[in-house]
Amino acid sequence: MASLKELRARINSVKSTKKITSAMKMVAAAKMHRAERRSRQAQPFAMAMQRILVSLKQSLDGRPSLPALLTGTGKDKVHLIVPMSSDRGLAGGFNSNINRTLRNMVKRLQEQGKTVKIFPVGLKTYVYCRSEFPNLIIGPEHVDYRLGNVEYQSADQIAAYIESLLEKQRFDVCTVIYNKFKNVMVQTPMELQLIPLELAVKDTDRKDGAEQKNSSGLRDQADYLFEPEAEDVLHRLLPENLRVQIFAAMLETNAGEQGARMTAMDSATRNAGKAIDKLSLYYNRTRQANITNELTEVISGANAA
């Protein structure tokens, strides 16, 4: 049986932990609201760019030489995967979901006879890849693989590195894996193919005057006039689109991380409260038992005298 001193120490320890988790929950909540707002603000821009690219692709169908960012190398042999995770833990299953999705994707591609390369973004997925796929990791010199503060400059650097690999034909297909933020409780792992750019449309007829849409929910009709020529606009827009899509995935990852951490810390705080209640009850029972024993000894001694 634990002594009263030991029980008091354990109760104080759990109370200290509860204060920490409660503070982390509040910090994560503030960061999540800010990250969610940034992510939502970026979405209309990314969707508008996708709509323009749909129109550009339709207007240029049949051209013999389209940019590699749109068409890829024309092969499907080497796949570059860019998994995105957080740099820190204490976020529930947020990072393990990304790592599980990555593992399944690598297994699937290797079973198909594909060559896989991984450029991890975020320390947690980098540590996982270094343990599970050490020979598949690639990255620019002096890179620390951190997600860091989510800024457009970081997305620009990642996109520039991917473009340099594409120019050297070091890969054929590039896919980013990230957690899509749906709400505080739900972050869903997503696989988004960046190169070749997926802008395929559905071959369904319009009904009741409704606009025909592609798989991304984008309008199919080419309702844009381009100046200068559409091909020039495409060459200028594709690199920017790559950066925007990477930046959007980074924003989603950041919002999802904070949401997952907020949920995890809320659960930890509630569990700490329950542990304190149980320990306090046990402490009071032990203290009462000690008092009863002492009284019994005093009474027994008095009777013996």
N, C-alpha and C positions, 0 to 999 in steps of 0.2 A: 504494500500500500504506500502510495506517495505521501510524503510529509506535507504539512500545510505550507511550509516554505517553498517546496518544489512546485506545488500547485499555484501559489501566488506568482512565482516566476513564469510559469507556463501561461497563466492568464495575462500577465503583463506583456509577454512576448507576442501572444496572439492579438492583443489590443494594438500593439505597435504595428503589426503586419496589417491589421484592418485599416489603420490610419493611412498607411502607404498605399494600399490598393484603392481606398476611397479617393485619395488624391490623384492617383493615376487614372482612375475612371473619369474624374472631372476634367483633367487635362486632355485625355483622349476624346472626350465629348466635344470640347472646344475645338480641338484640331480637326475632328471629323466634320463638324458643321462648316468649317472653313474649306476643307478639302472637297466636301460634297458640292459646295457652292462653286468652286473653281471648275470642278468636273462638269457640272451642268452648264456653266457658261461656255465651256469649250465645245460641247456637243453640237450646237447649231452650226458652228463654223465648220466642224468636221463633216457634218451631214451635207451642208451646202457644197463643200468641195467635192464630195462623192457624187452629188447630183450633176455637177459640171463635168466631172470625169466620165460619167455615164453618157452624157450628150457628146462629149468629145470622142469617146470610143465608137459610138454609133456613126458619127459623121466621118470617121477615118477608117471604118471597117474596109478591108480589102487592100489597104496600103501595104506595100512590100516591106518597108522598114519602119517599124514602130519602136519606141524606146524600150530598153531592157527592163526598166522599172515597171513597165506595163506588161510585157510579154515574157519576161524572164529570159533564160538562155535557150529555151526551146526543148530542154531536157528535163528529166525528173529523177536524176540519179543522186545528187548531193543535197541534203536538206539542212538548212541552218535554223536552229531553234533558239529563240530569245525568251527564256522564262524570266518573269519579273516577280520578285518577292520583296519583303521588307528587310531592313538591316537589323532589326531587333526582334526579340521574341515576345513572350507574354501576350500573344494574340490568338490564343485558342488554336484551332486547326487551320488558320489562314495560310501559313507557309507550307504545312504538310499537304494541303490540298493541291497547291501548285506543284510540289515535288512529286506527288502521286500522278498527276496529269502528265508531267514531263516523263516520268518513268514509263507510263503506259504508251506514250507517243513514241518514245525511243524504241521500245520493244516492238511496237507495231511496224515501224519503218524498217527496223533491222530484219524483221521476219520477212519483209517484202524485198529484201536484198538492197536496201538503200544505204548510202553512207550518211552518217549523222554527225553534225558539228553543233556545239552548244556555246552560245555567248550569254552567260548568266548576268542578270542585272538585279542586284540586291544580295547582301551578304549571306542571308539564310539559304538561298538557292545555290549560291556559289559554294558554300561549305558542303552542301549536299552533293553537288556535282563533283567536287574535288574528292569526295569519298566514294561515290558510286560510278562516276564516269570521268575519271581523271584524264584519260586519253582523248576525250571528245571536246574538252574545253579549249576555246580560242578567245582572243581578245587583243586589243591594241597594247603596245608597250606601256608599262607603268600604270596600267589601269588597276583600280582597287575594287572594281565590281560592285561598288555601293550604289544603291538607289539615290541616297542623299536627299537634299532638298530638291523637290520636284520643280525644276525650272525648264523653260524652253531650251535654254542653252545645252542642258544635259541631253535632251532629245535630239538636238542638232548634232551633238558629238556622236551619239549612237548611230544616227542615220548616216552620218559621213563615213563612219567605219563600215557599215553595211554596204554603202555604195562603193567603197574602195574594194571590198571583197567581190562585189558583183562585176566590177570592171576587170578584175583579174580572173573572173569565172571560177571563183573558189566555191561557189554553191549555185544550185539551180532554183531552189524554192526556199523562201524565208517565211517563217511563222513565229508570231509572238504569242506567248502564253501568259495570261494575266487573270486576276480575279476581278470580275465585273461587279461593281457595287450596286446592289439592288435596294437593300435597306440595312439597318444596324445589325440585324440577325442573319442576313443572307448575303454571301459573296460567292458568286458562281465562277469556277474556272472556265476560261474561254480560250479557244484557239483561233487566232485571227491571221489569215495568210496575207502577208504584205507584198511579196513578190513571188510569182506574177500577181498583179493586182486583180482581185476577184470582183468583177463588175458584171457577171453573167445575169441575163434577164430571163424571166419566165416566159414561156410561149403560150400564155393564156390570153384569151380574148377579153376585151373590155365588156362589162355588163352594165347596163343602165347608165351609160355615160361616165362610169367611174374610171379613174386613171389606172392604166396598167402599171404595175410596180415590179421591181426586181426582188431578189431574195433579201435585200437589205431594207426593203420598204421604200425604195427610191423610185421616182417617176422615170419611165422609160423614154418618153418622147424627147427628141432633140429640140428644145425650145429656146436655145441660146444662139445669139449671133456673136461670132468671135472676131476680134480685131486686136492684133494682127491675125494671120492665118491660124486655123485650128491646130495645125501641127506644131506651130511655134508656141502656142498657148500650152499645149500638152507637154512639150519639152520643159517648159518653165514650171508648170503646175505639179508634175509628178514628184520631183524632189521635195517640194513643199508639202505635198500630201503625205509622203513617207514620214516626214517630221511631225506633222499634225497627228497622224494615227499613233505614232510612238508616244507622243506627248499625252494624248488622250488615254492611252493604256497606262501610262505612268500615273496620271491623275486618278484613274479608277483604282489602281493598286494602292495609292496613298489613302484614298477615302476608305477603301475596304479594310486596310490595315488598322486605321483608327477606329472604325466601327467594330471590328473583331476584338481589338484590345479593350474598347469600352465594355463590350459584352462580357469578356473574360474577367475583367477587373470587377464588374458588377457582381458576377457570380462568386468570385473570390471573396468580395466584401461580405456578401450574404452568408457564405459558408463560414467565414471567420466569426460572424455574429452568432451563428449556431454553435460553433465550437466554444465560444466564450460562455454562452448560456449553459452548455453541458459541464464545462469545467467549473463554473461558478456553483452549479448545483452539487457537483461532486465535492467541491471545497467546503460548502456549507454542511453537507452531510458528514464529511470527515471531521470537521470542527465540532459539530454537535456530538458525534460519537466520542471524541476525545473529552469533551466536557462531561458527558455522561459517565465515562470511565473514571474520571477524576473524582466526580461526586460520589460514585460507588465506593471508591477506595477510601475517601474521607469518612463516609458513613460506616464502612466496615471497620475502620480503625477506631472510630468513636465507640462502636458497639463492643469491640474487643476490650477497650479500656474499661 
